[in-house]
């Protein structure tokens, strides 16, 4: 060890700068779609199990409470849309410019955009799943509560849209260097 330690900040920053911006971009795109689908699946699991259980007591709730499952599925679609948008932001650059500041910034912007969208949709899927579960259980007891809880669920679903908007705005910062050598 010639003067540097494992926890040296310069060593970590040097290592991060040496990772290809394409790697960061790919990880961001994968997180955007993967974590969004995880959020949707988790929300559907929560909503679906309550819906099936409550439908035993009140079979009339099954069809109208499927809207909660659709809201959860929309979370996965948000992730797919943003992943496609982020994928279109990737551009090939010459090997001589791969570690240029502009390339690194573009890679980090796509990475950050994917992280924000993925985790915003994870939380949105959980939120919509829990509210959808409550909606099914409440509707089985008292049908006048359905619309009231559905409004809350719509606002919970908007959280995912906020994440998508922030992700799109952040991805606008991804401009790769020109191809001219």
Residue pairs with C-beta under 8 A, 6 or more apart in sequence:
4 10
4 11
5 11
17 99
17 104
18 99
20 98
20 107
21 98
21 99
21 103
21 104
21 106
21 107
21 108
22 90
22 98
22 107
23 107
24 107
24 108
24 110
24 111
25 86
25 89
25 90
25 106
25 107
25 110
25 111
25 174
27 111
27 114
28 86
28 110
28 111
28 112
28 113
28 114
28 115
29 83
29 86
29 87
29 110
29 114
30 114
31 114
31 115
31 118
31 119
32 79
32 82
32 83
32 86
32 113
32 114
32 115
32 117
32 118
32 167
33 79
33 80
33 82
33 83
33 118
34 79
34 118
35 79
35 118
35 119
35 121
35 122
36 75
36 76
36 78
36 79
36 80
36 82
36 117
36 118
36 121
36 122
36 125
37 76
37 79
38 122
38 125
39 75
39 76
39 79
39 121
39 122
39 123
39 124
39 125
39 126
40 72
40 73
40 74
40 75
40 76
40 79
40 121
40 125
41 76
41 125
42 122
42 125
42 126
42 129
43 71
43 72
43 75
43 124
43 125
43 126
43 127
43 128
43 129
43 130
43 132
44 69
44 72
44 73
44 125
44 129
45 129
46 126
46 129
46 130
46 132
46 133
47 65
47 68
47 69
47 72
47 128
47 129
47 132
47 133
47 136
48 69
49 133
50 132
50 133
50 134
50 136
50 137
51 61
51 62
51 65
51 66
51 68
51 69
51 132
51 133
51 136
53 137
54 61
54 65
54 136
54 137
54 139
54 140
55 61
55 62
55 65
55 136
55 140
57 140
58 139
58 140
58 141
60 143
61 136
61 139
61 140
61 143
61 146
64 139
64 146
65 132
65 135
65 136
65 139
65 146
67 150
67 153
68 128
68 129
68 131
68 132
68 133
68 135
68 136
68 153
69 132
71 128
71 132
71 153
71 154
71 156
71 157
72 125
72 128
72 129
72 132
74 157
74 160
75 121
75 124
75 125
75 128
75 157
75 160
76 121
76 125
78 117
78 121
78 124
78 160
78 161
78 163
78 164
79 117
79 118
79 121
81 164
82 113
82 114
82 117
82 164
82 167
82 168
82 171
83 114
85 167
85 168
85 171
86 110
86 113
86 114
86 167
86 171
86 174
89 106
89 110
89 171
89 174
90 110
90 176
91 176
91 179
92 179
93 100
93 103
93 176
93 177
93 179
94 179
94 181
96 181
97 103
97 177
97 181
100 177
102 175
102 176
102 177
103 176
103 177
105 173
105 174
105 175
106 173
106 174
106 175
106 176
107 174
109 170
109 171
109 173
109 174
110 171
110 174
112 170
113 166
113 167
113 168
113 170
113 171
113 174
114 167
116 163
116 166
116 167
116 170
117 163
117 164
117 166
117 167
119 163
120 159
120 160
120 162
120 163
120 164
120 166
120 167
121 160
121 163
121 164
123 159
124 156
124 157
124 159
124 160
124 163
125 160
127 156
127 159
128 153
128 156
128 157
128 160
131 149
131 152
131 153
131 156
132 153
134 149
135 145
135 146
135 149
135 150
135 153
138 145
138 146
138 149
139 145
139 146
139 149
